[in-house]
């Protein structure tokens, strides 16, 4: 079996990136803005620069962390039918985008701040959509107190989806409450470590910085056996080198530093290599998720994860504002095909708009519909002797006829995705197109799903206990 993959780095490039990353960690180090985490690292063999504000990571500490990190584990669903086994060789597990602050109406163009109701609505959509494999908070509950926001979002997720939940926390105490909440849906803390129904996205800050609250949350999650996703969001030319390979090297160093933090906190704790790195827009000082090179950088980061044998998550699966120019889903297939070919285990970005700063219900539905087509381009193909079929080639060479051969009849339909999915093509389709019709159809579909009767996917006791955890100081 083989799967189409987008690759950027040669074997020599991979070794060069690794060697440079080690040099960065040994000579430059990372700013760790937590005395507690810094002391933990120094006790494990790291050192401080003479100025006292950066942690230096010796190569052996990095190597030992790479050895102890598990190369496979499960992101558990609340029921086993939703389990995600990492790594995966035959597909990409998909999540929606994460933590936008506003909702955009793609038809009117108007925007408003996201609310708790939007968190609930996107959770319901995630549960309903078989194309989405795990939940990440699509938007933040901006109407909630900042110190309660993540916990409220998490409680909404546990109450309304049976899929794996990927959340965030901004401090050690918040992480401990998140762990306590997740334990309600397993056999306590020990059961949670065996079947983590929760994972967490904690982003190193480029360049080479770990914020106090996030670093302290990370060690709490790691000690509890919660998988940590180190989503580096370097921006080439702004927070990392302007070259693709330079950004990949810095992002790799930031990932390895995060890995060390998790493994020092608890050897063998599950951890996911991740990148949301992108090209920069130097004219306005922002990200440019749509740049061709953004996907090449993420492909390179995915190769580094494979090099280490670590599960990975690459962000950026989604069409963003491209939907404004689409009249049918096949218009978006060429864009999403590129994203589907990045050799990652997990992907995120569905539903995001305006460089992931916000989200849209119409965008979410259209992204899902388009992914349903584009994912076929990265599916595994048989490549054994039976698939090659020497005997078929031999016979057809003599009679000039492949069409009647058993091999053709048995293979053609499963080999070519567009036979069963006519819109899964890169050339578009003929016919009348009505501008805005796709957005209207997507809005109607979201409204239809959200209007359906629903009941909580948690017991009354679990709901009450989550409410107590949220309210507790």
C-alpha positions in Angstrom: 0.0 0.0 0.0 1.2 3.5 -0.8 -0.3 6.9 -0.2 0.4 10.1 -2.1 2.5 12.5 0.0 3.8 16.0 -0.3 7.5 16.1 0.6 9.9 19.0 0.6 13.0 17.9 2.5 15.7 15.6 1.2 17.4 13.1 3.6 20.3 15.5 3.9 18.0 18.4 4.6 16.4 16.5 7.4 19.7 15.8 9.0 20.7 19.5 8.6 17.5 20.7 10.2 18.0 18.3 13.1 21.6 19.3 13.6 20.8 23.0 13.5 17.9 22.5 15.9 20.2 20.9 18.4 22.7 23.7 18.0 19.8 26.2 18.6 18.8 24.5 21.8 22.3 24.1 23.1 23.7 27.6 22.2 20.6 29.8 22.1 18.1 27.9 24.3 14.5 29.0 25.0 13.0 31.6 27.3 10.9 29.7 29.8 8.9 32.2 31.8 8.1 29.9 34.7 10.5 29.5 37.6 8.9 26.2 38.5 9.3 24.7 35.0 12.8 26.2 34.7 13.9 24.5 37.9 12.4 21.2 36.8 14.5 21.4 33.5 17.7 22.4 35.3 17.3 19.5 37.7 17.0 17.2 34.7 20.2 18.4 33.2 19.5 21.6 31.4 21.4 24.8 32.2 20.9 28.5 32.3 22.7 31.1 30.2 24.9 33.4 32.2 22.3 36.2 31.9 19.9 33.8 33.7 16.9 34.2 31.4 17.2 31.3 28.9 17.3 27.6 29.4 19.9 25.7 27.4 19.0 22.1 26.4 22.0 19.7 26.1 21.8 17.2 23.2 21.6 14.2 25.4 18.5 15.6 27.2 16.8 16.0 23.8 17.9 12.5 22.7 16.6 10.9 25.9 13.3 12.7 25.5 13.0 11.4 21.9 13.7 7.9 23.2 11.1 8.1 26.0 8.3 9.7 24.0 5.7 7.1 22.9 5.6 6.5 19.2 2.0 5.4 19.2 -1.0 6.0 21.4 -4.8 6.5 21.2 -6.8 9.7 21.3 -9.8 8.2 22.9 -13.4 9.1 22.2 -16.0 8.9 24.9 -17.0 5.7 23.2 -14.5 3.4 21.5 -16.0 3.8 18.0 -14.5 7.3 18.0 -11.0 6.3 19.0 -8.2 7.7 16.9 -5.1 5.5 16.8 -1.8 7.4 16.2 0.1 7.2 14.0 -2.1 6.6 11.0 -0.8 5.4 7.6 -4.0 5.5 5.6 -5.7 8.8 6.3 -5.6 12.2 8.0 -7.8 12.6 11.1 -9.5 16.0 10.9 -10.5 18.7 13.4 -12.1 22.0 13.0 -10.3 25.3 13.4 -9.4 26.7 16.8 -10.3 29.6 19.0 -11.5 32.2 16.6 -12.9 35.3 18.3 -15.7 36.3 15.9 -18.4 34.8 13.7 -18.6 35.9 10.1 -21.7 35.8 7.9 -20.2 34.9 4.6 -23.3 36.1 2.7 -23.7 39.5 4.2 -20.0 40.0 5.2 -21.0 41.1 8.7 -19.1 39.9 11.8 -19.9 39.7 15.5 -18.1 38.5 18.6 -18.4 34.7 19.2 -20.5 33.6 22.2 -21.1 30.6 24.3 -24.0 29.7 22.0 -21.6 29.5 19.1 -19.3 27.1 21.0 -22.4 24.9 21.5 -23.5 25.1 17.9 -20.1 24.2 16.5 -19.9 21.3 18.9 -23.2 20.0 17.7 -22.0 20.3 14.1 -18.8 18.5 14.9 -20.8 15.6 16.5 -23.1 15.4 13.5 -20.4 15.5 10.8 -18.7 12.1 10.2 -16.0 13.9 8.2 -14.8 15.5 11.5 -12.9 13.2 13.7 -12.2 15.3 16.8 -13.4 18.4 18.5 -11.4 21.6 19.0 -13.1 24.8 20.2 -14.0 26.4 16.9 -14.4 29.8 18.6 -14.0 31.1 22.1 -16.8 32.0 24.4 -15.9 35.7 24.4 -19.0 36.5 26.6 -17.6 34.5 29.5 -15.1 35.6 32.2 -11.5 34.9 30.9 -10.6 32.8 33.9 -13.6 30.5 33.3 -13.7 30.5 29.5 -11.7 27.4 28.7 -13.5 25.3 31.3 -16.9 26.4 30.1 -15.9 25.5 26.5 -14.6 22.2 27.7 -17.8 21.4 29.6 -19.9 22.2 26.5 -17.8 19.8 24.5 -18.1 16.9 27.0 -21.8 17.4 27.2 -22.4 17.5 23.4 -20.0 15.2 21.6 -18.8 11.7 21.9 -15.7 12.4 19.8 -12.2 13.0 21.1 -11.9 16.4 22.6 -8.9 18.7 22.1 -8.9 21.7 24.4 -6.6 24.4 25.9 -5.7 25.7 29.3 -4.0 28.9 30.3 -2.5 27.9 33.7 -1.6 25.0 35.9 -4.8 25.3 38.1 -7.0 25.5 34.9 -5.2 22.4 33.6 -5.9 20.5 36.8 -9.6 21.3 36.6 -9.6 20.2 33.0 -8.1 16.9 34.0 -10.6 16.5 36.8 -13.5 17.2 34.3 -12.1 14.7 31.8 -11.8 12.1 34.5 -15.6 12.1 34.9 -15.8 10.3 31.6 -13.3 7.6 32.3 -12.5 5.4 35.3 -11.0 8.3 37.2 -7.5 9.7 36.7 -6.0 6.3 36.2 -8.6 5.5 33.5 -7.9 8.9 31.9 -4.2 8.1 31.5 -5.1 4.8 29.8 -7.8 6.2 27.6 -7.2 10.0 27.3 -10.5 11.4 26.1 -8.8 14.8 26.2 -5.7 16.2 24.6 -4.5 19.7 24.7 -3.0 22.3 22.3 -0.3 24.3 24.0 1.6 26.6 21.7 5.3 27.6 22.1 5.6 31.3 21.3 8.0 32.0 18.5 10.8 32.7 18.7 11.8 30.1 21.3 9.6 31.2 24.2 7.3 29.3 26.6 4.7 31.5 28.4 4.4 30.9 32.1 0.8 29.7 32.3 1.0 27.5 29.2 4.3 25.9 30.4 2.8 25.1 33.8 -0.3 23.8 32.3 1.8 21.5 30.1 3.5 19.8 33.0 0.1 19.2 34.6 -1.3 17.6 31.5 1.8 15.5 30.9 1.9 14.2 34.4 -1.8 13.1 34.0 -1.0 11.3 30.7 -2.9 13.8 28.6 -1.4 14.1 25.1 0.2 17.5 24.5 0.1 19.1 21.0 2.9 21.6 20.6 1.4 23.7 17.9 4.2 26.0 16.8 2.9 29.1 14.9 6.1 30.6 13.5 5.6 33.3 10.9 8.4 33.5 8.3 10.0 36.9 8.2 8.3 38.1 11.4 8.9 35.6 14.2 11.2 33.2 12.3 13.6 33.3 9.4 12.3 34.4 6.0 13.5 31.2 4.4 11.3 28.1 4.5 14.1 25.8 5.7 15.0 28.4 8.4 11.4 28.5 9.7 11.3 24.7 9.7 14.5 24.5 11.7 13.3 27.0 14.3 9.9 25.3 14.6 11.7 22.0 15.0 13.8 23.4 17.8 10.6 24.7 19.5 8.9 21.4 19.1 11.9 19.6 20.6 12.0 22.0 23.6 8.3 21.3 24.2 9.0 17.6 24.0 11.7 17.8 26.6 9.3 19.7 29.0 6.7 17.0 28.7 9.2 14.1 29.0 10.9 15.7 32.0 7.5 16.2 33.7 6.7 12.5 33.1 8.8 10.1 31.1 6.6 8.4 28.5 3.9 11.0 28.4 2.1 11.2 25.0 3.1 14.2 22.9 2.3 15.3 19.4 4.7 17.2 17.0 2.8 20.1 15.5 3.1 23.2 13.3 0.8 26.0 12.3 3.8 27.9 10.8 3.0 30.1 7.8 4.4 32.7 5.5 4.3 36.3 6.8 2.7 39.3 5.1 5.4 41.8 5.8 3.3 44.7 4.4 0.8 44.5 7.2 2.7 42.4 9.8 0.4 39.4 9.7 0.2 35.8 8.7 -0.5 34.6 5.1 -2.1 31.2 5.4 -2.9 31.2 1.7 0.7 31.5 0.5 1.9 28.4 -1.5 5.0 28.2 0.6 2.9 27.8 3.8 1.9 24.3 2.8 5.5 23.5 1.8 6.7 24.5 5.3 4.1 22.3 6.9 5.0 19.4 4.7 8.6 19.8 5.8 7.6 19.9 9.5 5.5 16.7 8.9 8.6 15.1 7.5 10.6 16.0 10.6 7.9 14.4 12.8 8.1 11.2 10.7 11.9 11.3 11.0 11.6 11.1 14.8 8.8 8.6 14.6 6.4 10.9 16.4 2.7 11.5 15.8 2.0 14.8 14.2 -0.6 17.5 13.7 -0.4 20.1 11.0 -2.8 23.0 10.9 -4.3 24.7 7.8 -6.9 22.3 6.4 -9.6 24.6 5.1 -10.6 27.0 2.3 -10.7 30.2 4.3 -12.2 33.1 2.3 -11.9 31.1 -1.0 -15.5 30.1 -0.6 -16.6 33.7 -1.6 -15.4 32.8 -5.1 -16.8 29.3 -5.2 -20.1 28.3 -7.0 -19.8 24.6 -6.2 -17.7 22.4 -4.0 -15.4 21.1 -6.8 -14.1 24.7 -7.1 -12.4 24.2 -3.7 -11.0 20.7 -4.4 -7.6 21.8 -5.9 -6.9 23.9 -2.9 -7.7 21.2 -0.4 -6.0 18.5 -2.3 -2.6 20.2 -1.5 -3.5 20.2 2.2 -4.6 16.5 2.1 -1.2 15.4 0.8 0.7 16.7 3.8 2.0 13.6 5.6 0.5 14.3 9.0 -1.7 12.2 11.3 -3.9 15.0 12.4 -5.1 18.2 10.7 -7.1 21.2 11.7 -8.6 24.4 10.3 -12.1 23.5 9.1 -14.4 26.5 9.4 -11.8 29.2 9.9 -12.0 32.6 8.1 -9.8 35.7 7.9 -6.5 34.0 8.6 -8.2 31.8 11.3 -9.1 34.9 13.4 -12.8 34.0 13.1 -15.2 31.3 12.0 -18.3 30.9 9.8 -21.1 28.4 9.8 -21.3 28.5 6.0 -17.5 28.1 5.8 -17.6 25.1 8.1 -20.1 23.2 6.0 -18.4 24.0 2.7 -15.0 23.0 4.1 -16.5 19.7 5.2 -18.2 19.0 1.9 -15.0 19.8 0.0 -12.9 17.7 2.3 -15.2 14.8 1.6 -14.0 15.0 -2.0 -10.4 16.0 -1.5 -9.5 13.3 1.0 -9.8 10.8 -1.7 -6.6 12.1 -3.3 -4.5 11.0 -0.3 -6.1 7.6 0.2 -3.8 4.5 0.1 -3.5 2.5 -3.1 -2.5 -1.1 -3.6 1.0 -1.4 -5.1 1.7 -5.2 -4.8 2.1 -7.6 -7.7 -1.6 -8.2 -8.0 -2.1 -4.4 -8.5 0.6 -4.3 -11.2 -0.9 -7.4 -12.9 1.9 -8.5 -15.2 -0.5 -11.1 -16.7 -3.0 -8.4 -17.7 -0.3 -6.3 -19.4 0.9 -9.5 -21.2 -2.6 -10.4 -22.4 -3.6 -6.9 -23.5 -0.3 -6.5 -25.4 -1.4 -9.5 -27.5 -5.0 -8.6 -28.1 -5.0 -4.8 -27.6 -7.9 -4.9 -25.1 -7.7 -3.8 -21.5 -11.4 -3.1 -21.2 -12.6 -6.7 -21.0 -9.9 -7.9 -18.6 -11.0 -9.1 -15.2 -8.3 -6.9 -13.6 -9.8 -3.8 -15.2 -13.4 -4.7 -14.2 -12.4 -5.4 -10.6 -10.0 -2.5 -10.1 -11.2 0.6 -12.1 -14.0 1.7 -9.8 -12.0 1.6 -6.6 -8.9 3.0 -8.2 -10.5 6.2 -9.5 -12.3 8.2 -6.9 -14.3 10.4 -9.4 -16.3 7.3 -10.6 -18.2 7.3 -7.3 -17.5 11.0 -6.5 -18.0 12.9 -9.8 -17.0 16.3 -8.3 -13.7 15.0 -7.0 -11.8 16.4 -10.0 -9.2 19.2 -10.5 -10.7 20.5 -13.7 -14.0 21.9 -12.5 -17.3 21.0 -14.2 -19.5 22.5 -16.8 -23.0 23.8 -16.3 -24.8 26.8 -15.0 -23.3 28.3 -11.9 -25.3 30.7 -9.6 -23.1 33.0 -7.5 -23.9 32.7 -3.8 -26.0 29.5 -4.2 -23.3 27.4 -2.5 -23.2 29.7 0.5 -27.0 29.7 0.8 -27.0 25.9 0.6 -24.4 25.6 3.3 -26.3 28.0 5.6 -29.5 26.0 5.1 -27.6 22.8 6.0 -26.2 24.3 9.2 -29.6 25.5 10.2 -31.2 22.1 9.5 -28.7 20.4 11.7 -28.9 22.9 14.5 -32.7 22.8 14.5 -32.8 19.1 15.2 -33.9 18.0 18.7 -30.9 17.0 20.9 -30.2 15.8 24.3 -27.0 16.0 26.4 -24.4 13.3 25.8 -23.5 13.2 29.4 -25.4 12.0 32.5 -27.1 14.4 34.9 -24.5 13.6 37.5 -21.6 14.4 35.1 -23.3 17.6 34.0 -23.7 18.7 37.7 -20.1 17.8 38.5 -18.8 19.7 35.6 -20.8 22.8 36.6 -19.3 22.5 40.1 -15.8 22.3 38.7 -16.4 25.4 36.6 -17.8 27.4 39.5 -15.2 26.4 42.0 -12.6 29.1 42.7 
